[in-house]
Amino acid sequence: MKKILLLSDTHSHIDDTILKYVRLADEVWHAGDIGDLKVTDAIQKEKPLRAVYGNIDNNEARQEFPLNNRFMCEGVDVWITHIGGYPGKYNVAVRDEIRANPPKLFICGHSHILKVQFDKKLDVLHMNPGAAGVHGFHQVRTMLRFTIDGDKIENLEAIELGRERV
């Protein structure tokens, strides 16, 4: 069993509250718009990290992290990308591949809107953790955490980090 912390859209922001949750996880997954690599450096000092770059990320982040990260976590096929869309409205860049070879868990960021939705047509669980950073139009900073046990995704919890703004 693995305890996963999922975050996105940090936009260069990392704080003690985020790091507290990082320490409680077995792995941390970041769905892009990292901003400054100090964010991922701080996470990697604590736990293993899987991440993708987002549209605001510079060449340094793009050299360190891929646009798409597809991997197996225990018995779950996971695909993380930054701009992925939603069930029925997938981004054109991923639409054909997700239809031809759907993962069990599809994760994206970008919208700053926390959303978990099951795609019945493709049998895919879609997750967007919202935004953990302080920059953007979102009202509440959010993340997700859950466990993967074999081929099961369980114990999903939305984490609200507050309304801190810069």
ABEGO torsion letter per residue (X at the ends): XBBBBBBBGAGGBBBAAAAAAAAABABBBBAEGAEBAAAAAAAAAABBBBBBBBAABBAAAAAABBABBBBBBEABBBBBBABAEBBGABBAAAAAAAAABBBABBBBBGAGBBBBBBBAAAGBBBBBAEBABABEABABBBBBBBBBBEABBBGBBBBBAEABBX
